[in-house]
Amino acid sequence: MSLLRYPADRRPVSLVFATFFLQLCVFFFVDQATFVMGCVLLLLIPQMSISAFNHHHSHSNSFRITWLNAPLNLVLALQTGIPTYGWVLHHNLGHHLNYLDQENDESHWARNDGTTMGLSEYILSNVLRMYPNMFCVGRRYPATRRRLVLQLCAVMATLGLFFYLNALNTVLVFVFPMLVKPALTFLATYSQHAGLWASDHLHASYNNLSPSYNWFFWNLGYHTAHHLKMAVHWSLLPDLHAKIETQIPEQLRLNGGTPWSFLDRRFFANGVPVVSGIVNIENVLDAEKTQLAP
């Protein structure tokens, strides 16, 4: 019997530990700060993919045996700055339950007056509220909150040991990516939902159907399917998407882009995500208003 619940997780789990091995090599064997920083910046590339997998892992743990997920959880937290149980509270039990209600969405993109936040405003606002929101949701789920606290203690203990061994390399190799990655994670969330006022799952998410995007981000582009059934394993999302594709408005099915689309300014227009040359944002919003009109 395989230790992994799904064979498809072999690739992302291998990527997580291979990247962590490279981080440790840089930490222990590279002394020149400039070279260390160059290595760290290169490792941000696989870590962006790992951030998406961290999201998936929080929905469907990778290992069948519960305790085997603990070291994976620790490494993911050290690489992405977001503990697995933080994802569970903030995202699974928060955002997924409330994203159709901008007043309560833990990752809300609407201002109090109903207008859409700009990208920088959204990222800053959500990064600053990320941990407070985790513990706020945790009031309703004390057992999960306790697991989060234990996980944070393990992360801090590990960072403390690294800091004792080499303070500068700890900051560069581990702390710096942990501060950067939540911002990139919220950037992705913004591109998936911002500007979409909807009352049902089929009209509340942009889908990026680019093969390269979904290869790099583990099918995260099939976002409507993911919100429709968040417990479905990432490897099964294309099949679920195929079953509901005709029910998703064409304007929300983006057929272009690469793994780096979210870094392209053309992907955003008037503060809302859009792939250049494929979708006109005014048409998207007009269509949404028409579909939601009484």
C-alpha positions in Angstrom: 0.0 0.0 0.0 1.3 3.4 -1.0 2.1 5.9 1.8 0.5 8.6 -0.3 -3.3 8.8 -0.5 -3.0 9.7 -4.2 -0.1 8.7 -6.5 -0.2 12.2 -8.1 1.2 13.6 -4.9 4.6 12.0 -5.6 5.7 14.9 -7.8 4.7 17.8 -5.5 5.9 16.0 -2.3 9.2 15.3 -4.0 9.5 18.9 -5.1 8.9 20.1 -1.5 11.6 17.9 0.0 14.1 18.4 -2.9 13.7 22.2 -2.5 14.1 22.0 1.2 17.3 19.9 0.7 18.6 22.7 -1.5 17.7 25.3 1.1 19.7 23.3 3.7 22.6 23.1 1.3 22.6 26.9 0.9 22.1 27.4 4.6 25.0 25.2 5.7 27.5 25.5 2.9 27.2 29.0 1.4 28.7 31.9 3.3 28.7 34.9 1.0 25.5 36.8 1.5 25.2 37.9 -2.1 25.5 34.4 -3.4 23.1 33.2 -0.7 20.5 35.7 -1.8 20.9 34.7 -5.4 20.2 31.1 -4.5 17.2 32.2 -2.4 15.7 34.1 -5.3 16.1 31.2 -7.6 14.4 28.9 -5.1 11.4 31.2 -5.0 10.4 29.8 -8.4 9.8 26.2 -7.2 8.4 27.6 -3.9 5.7 29.4 -5.8 4.6 26.0 -7.0 4.9 24.6 -3.5 2.6 27.4 -2.2 -0.1 26.1 -4.4 0.5 22.6 -3.2 0.4 23.7 0.4 -3.1 25.0 -0.3 -4.1 21.6 -1.8 -2.4 19.7 1.0 -4.6 21.6 3.5 -7.7 20.3 1.8 -6.5 16.7 1.3 -3.5 15.6 3.4 -0.9 13.8 1.3 0.0 10.8 3.5 -2.4 8.1 4.6 -0.7 7.8 8.0 -1.5 11.0 10.0 1.9 11.4 11.7 3.8 11.3 8.4 2.1 14.6 7.5 3.7 16.4 10.4 7.2 16.7 8.9 5.7 17.7 5.6 3.6 20.4 7.4 6.7 21.8 9.0 8.7 22.0 5.8 5.7 23.6 4.0 5.4 26.2 6.7 9.1 27.0 6.6 8.9 27.4 2.8 5.7 29.3 2.4 5.1 31.2 5.7 1.6 29.7 6.1 1.2 26.7 8.4 -1.1 23.9 7.2 -3.6 24.4 10.0 -3.5 28.1 9.3 -4.7 27.2 5.8 -7.4 25.0 7.3 -8.7 27.8 9.5 -8.3 30.9 7.3 -9.1 29.2 4.0 -11.1 26.0 4.3 -13.2 27.1 7.3 -13.1 30.8 6.5 -12.8 31.8 2.9 -14.5 28.8 1.4 -17.5 29.2 3.6 -17.8 33.0 3.2 -16.3 34.0 -0.2 -19.7 34.7 -1.6 -20.3 37.2 1.2 -17.7 40.0 1.0 -18.6 41.3 4.5 -17.4 38.1 6.0 -14.9 36.6 3.6 -11.6 36.2 5.3 -9.9 37.0 2.0 -12.3 39.8 1.0 -11.5 42.0 -2.0 -14.3 44.6 -1.7 -14.0 47.8 0.3 -16.8 48.8 2.7 -18.3 50.9 -0.1 -18.5 48.0 -2.4 -15.7 49.0 -4.8 -12.9 46.6 -5.6 -9.6 47.0 -3.8 -6.5 47.6 -5.9 -4.0 44.8 -6.0 -1.5 46.4 -3.6 -4.2 47.3 -1.2 -5.7 43.9 -1.3 -2.3 42.1 -0.7 -1.3 44.4 2.2 -4.7 44.3 3.8 -4.9 40.5 3.7 -1.3 39.8 4.7 -1.7 42.0 7.8 -5.0 40.3 8.7 -4.0 36.7 7.9 -2.9 35.5 11.3 -5.6 37.5 13.3 -8.2 35.9 11.0 -6.8 32.4 11.6 -7.2 32.8 15.3 -10.6 34.5 14.9 -11.9 31.5 12.9 -10.2 29.3 15.4 -12.5 30.5 18.2 -15.2 28.3 16.5 -12.8 25.4 16.0 -10.6 25.2 19.2 -9.2 21.7 18.4 -7.8 23.0 15.0 -6.6 26.2 16.7 -4.6 24.1 19.2 -3.0 22.2 16.3 -2.1 25.5 14.7 -0.5 26.7 17.9 1.6 23.5 18.1 2.6 23.8 14.5 3.7 27.4 15.1 5.7 26.3 18.1 7.5 23.7 15.9 8.2 26.4 13.3 9.6 28.9 15.8 11.7 26.2 17.5 13.2 25.2 14.1 13.9 28.8 13.2 15.4 29.3 16.6 17.8 26.4 16.1 18.7 27.7 12.6 19.2 31.2 14.0 21.6 29.8 16.7 23.6 28.1 14.0 23.7 31.0 11.5 21.6 34.1 12.0 22.2 35.7 8.7 21.5 32.6 6.6 18.4 31.9 8.6 17.0 35.4 7.7 17.9 35.0 4.1 17.1 31.4 3.4 14.0 30.9 5.5 12.6 34.1 7.0 12.7 36.2 3.8 10.7 33.6 1.7 8.3 33.2 4.6 7.5 36.9 4.5 7.3 37.1 0.7 5.2 34.0 -0.1 1.9 35.0 1.7 1.9 38.2 -0.5 2.3 36.0 -3.7 -0.4 33.7 -2.4 -2.9 36.5 -2.0 -1.9 37.8 -5.4 -3.2 34.5 -6.8 -6.4 34.8 -4.7 -7.0 38.3 -6.1 -6.7 37.0 -9.6 -9.3 34.3 -8.9 -12.1 36.3 -7.3 -11.6 40.1 -7.3 -14.6 42.0 -8.8 -17.0 39.0 -9.0 -20.2 39.7 -7.1 -22.0 36.4 -7.2 -24.5 34.4 -5.3 -23.4 30.9 -6.4 -20.2 29.0 -7.1 -20.5 28.9 -10.8 -20.2 32.7 -11.2 -17.7 33.5 -8.4 -14.3 32.4 -9.7 -12.1 33.0 -12.7 -10.7 29.8 -14.2 -7.3 29.7 -15.9 -7.3 26.7 -18.2 -3.8 27.1 -19.5 -2.0 23.7 -19.4 1.3 25.3 -18.3 -0.4 27.2 -15.5 -2.2 24.1 -14.2 1.0 22.0 -14.5 2.9 24.5 -12.4 0.2 25.2 -9.9 -1.3 21.7 -9.6 -4.6 22.4 -11.4 -5.4 25.5 -9.3 -6.7 27.1 -12.4 -9.8 24.9 -12.2 -11.0 27.2 -9.5 -14.8 26.9 -9.8 -14.6 23.1 -9.5 -12.4 23.5 -6.5 -14.9 25.8 -4.7 -17.8 23.6 -5.8 -16.2 20.6 -4.0 -13.2 21.7 -2.0 -12.4 18.2 -0.7 -11.8 16.9 -4.2 -8.1 16.1 -4.7 -6.3 18.5 -7.0 -5.5 15.7 -9.5 -9.2 15.1 -10.1 -10.2 18.8 -10.6 -9.9 18.6 -14.5 -12.5 15.8 -14.6 -14.8 17.8 -12.3 -14.3 20.9 -14.3 -15.2 19.0 -17.5 -18.5 18.0 -16.0 -19.5 21.6 -15.1 -17.6 23.6 -17.8 -20.7 24.4 -19.8 -22.4 25.9 -16.7 -19.5 28.3 -16.1 -19.9 31.6 -18.0 -17.5 31.8 -20.9 -16.1 35.0 -19.6 -14.8 33.2 -16.5 -13.0 30.5 -18.5 -9.7 32.1 -19.5 -7.8 30.0 -22.0 -4.5 31.9 -22.0 -1.6 32.7 -19.8 1.4 31.0 -18.4 2.6 30.2 -14.9 3.8 33.8 -14.8 0.5 35.4 -16.0 -0.2 36.8 -12.5 3.1 38.9 -12.8 2.0 40.5 -16.1 0.3 43.9 -15.6 -1.9 43.1 -18.6 -3.5 40.4 -16.5 -5.2 43.2 -14.5 -7.5 45.9 -15.7 -9.2 48.4 -13.4 -8.1 46.3 -10.4 -9.7 43.1 -11.7 -7.9 40.1 -13.3 -8.1 39.7 -17.0 -6.0 38.0 -19.6 -5.0 40.5 -22.3 -6.6 39.9 -25.7 -9.1 37.4 -24.3 -11.5 39.1 -21.9 -12.8 42.6 -21.7 -13.4 43.3 -18.0 -16.4 45.5 -18.7 -18.1 42.7 -20.6 -17.4 40.4 -17.7 -19.0 42.7 -15.1 -21.9 43.5 -17.4 -22.5 39.8 -17.9 -22.4 39.2 -14.1 -24.8 42.0 -13.4 -27.2 40.6 -16.1 -27.1 37.1 -14.6 -27.6 38.3 -11.1 -30.3 40.8 -11.8 -33.7 39.9 -10.3 
